Amino acid sequence: MIPVLAFTDRAFAASNAAMRTALQYQNTPLAEKSCSTCMQFMPGASAKALGGCKIMPGDTEISPTGYCTAWVKKT
């Protein structure tokens, strides 16, 4: 038997569950507050792609339309 490994664009995606819980992360915005308008958000390859967050180390599955309690408006 030969093991087969499949790679996709999400093969190395990860989330930081402990930080998400601590910051009450959700995949939906809170009013006008969303990750895409937060200074901590690190955008993905496109405006709709998942990105990262400066305060959630190793998490590459942050939605631009998500929200958490650490939201700070971009200046």
ABEGO torsion letter per residue (X at the ends): XBBBBBBBAAAABBBBAAAAAAAGBBABBBEABBAAABAABBBBABAABBBBBAABBGBAABBAABBBAABBBBX
